[in-house]
Amino acid sequence: MTIQQEDLRYPSEDWRAYQGVLSRRVFAFLVDYAIVAMLWIPAAVVVFFLGVLTLGFAWMLYPALFAIVAMLYFGMTVGGRSQASPGMRMMGIAVARTDGRPMDVMTAVVHLVIFWLANMLLTPLILLIGLFTDRGRLLHDLLIGTVTVRRL
């Protein structure tokens, strides 16, 4: 089942669009966080030099730097035109809103933050929720009104 770019605004009612999405999400997560970790390294170098210029003030960004890089990464990719991060595109999935509107940067960042909060509270049970919900939706999908669909 192929979901076209314009169809991402309207989640499919066809069950094949959601087949195998949970396992694809796990692999997309691993790929995306490897990319975020690689992006964190140059960001840490930039913060180091900013810290030197600001007499150490910018070094206070270090504790939150990984979260900032991840929010920018997912906000710009999932909230962008393709509605998928590079890991999601590699696994052939994309995120769509259930109300039919396109994903925007703020919705993508809130989606990520709710995912982190749910992970802190429910790990490793967060994936089990997808086994019992319609279309394999996870807790953060249900709370924010999104669904992950297959693109390939």
Salt bridges, closest charged atoms under 4 A:
ASP14 OD2 - ARG16 NH2 2.72
ASP99 OD2 - ARG97 NH2 2.97
ASP99 OD2 - ARG101 NE 3.61
ASP104 OD1 - ARG97 NH1 3.94
ASP134 OD2 - ARG135 NE 3.57
ASP141 OD2 - ARG25 NH1 2.58
ASP141 OD1 - HIS111 NE2 2.80
